[in-house]
Structures are given as C-alpha cells and as structure tokens.
Amino acid sequence: MIARAVCLAVLVCAAPAIAQQAALVEDAKGKNLDVDFMDYVDAGRVIKLAPGDELVLGYLRSCWRETIKGGTVTVGAEQSSVEGGTVRREKVECDGGKMRLTQAQSGQAGVMVFRAPPRPAQGPAAPQATLYGLSPVLDVKGGGTVTIERIDQPGEKLTVQVAAQQLQRGAFHDLAKADQKLVAGGVYRASAGPGREIVFKIDPEAKPGQAPVISRLLRL
C-alpha cells in the first residue's frame, strides 16, 4: 500500500503544470513583439516592450483591460506587473471568468473553466455566458458555418459562413465588422458543429459596435 501511495505521489508531482490562459491581446503595436493581436497569453508569460511599443491586454477573469507602454510585462492571473513602463487599467464589463468552453476546448491545455452540465430534458437551457456587446466576437478556430438562434422567443436566427481566410489569427470573426448584431436581453444558442455549442445571453444594457473584445467574446 505504502509503495503504491508513493508511486501515485511521484506521478502527481511529475505531471506537467497546466498553463492558465489569463488574458487576450486586444492590440499590439511594435516592430519586434513576440505576441500579436488576438493571442491568448498565459499567466507567467513575460513580454518585453521597447520604448514606444504598446500592448492592450484584456483579462478574462478579472475584466481588467490594460494599456501598457514600454517596459517588461509579466502576465498575472488577474492583472500584469510592469517594470520600466507605464500601465493604465480600466474595469470593463465581461463575464468574469465564467465563460464556458465547448467540449473541444475543454480538452485543451490552458483552460480555466468547464462547460456547464447538459440542460434538462424539459425547459429552456440556462445561459452559460453573458456578453456585453450586441455583436459577438466568435472564437471559431478553422471557420465553418456558425448558427446563432434566439431561444427565449421564436423567430430570430442568424447563419454566418466564416471562411478560413476571413478569420483573424486563424480563429476569430468579429460580427461588428459586418454590422451584424443581436438583441439586448435575448438568450441565444450558437452552434458550429458537433461538440461546439454554447447558450449565451446578451446583457440588457449591451451596446452596438466594437466594445472591448473580452466584453463580447464567444468561445466556440
């Protein structure tokens, strides 16, 4: 028994640490940056900015949005530490780390949250995420057909054909750029194929246009 316990302890200790996706790069300006627009960055990541470089990070859990100029940036779980540069923080509306992932995403390293349990056989599904902009930013790696259907009342349905070449960073499609918007207060189901489905709500006070990405990020 003791030998088995020791073996299990060794296996646990030897398991590699799982990175934590902490923030999303909402903007990056500089010539030699090792991050780019719409990159996810893990807690512990160190990013060096030259004088004049600028980085905008949106934190998925804390909803801090940081504009950083110059210096050495160490990404934290909820905010960055910055040496030799300046940082301006603003609190924005976001789902505060409660964004649910699809089945495909929940199997990847770096996830922070888990998909909600299946909805009951009777009654409507409960929202798994809340967006604070009328035009979602879809994280739909590889593209494809995305169907967004309102489920709290019948009638509204949006089908978006997303070609791979239309994606930003190979994964992101911004509905605001095509002036496609949903209804404030509505509850929707978005689907991009088997295992890629999520139920979400649009906040009643959500506004149109290009709100901060973390305020309207929908991960499929």
Secondary structure, DSSP 8 states (H G I E B T S, - for coil): -HHHHHHHHHHHHHS-----EEEEEEEEE-SS-S--TT-EEETT-EEEEEEEEEEEEEETTT-EEEEEEEEEEE--SSS-EEESSEEEEEE----TT-----HHHHTSTT--S-------SSS----SEEEEESS-EEE-TT-EEEEEEE-SSSS-EEEEEE-GGGSBTTTEEEGGGGT----TT-EEEEESSTT-EEEEEEEEEEESS---GGGSEEE-
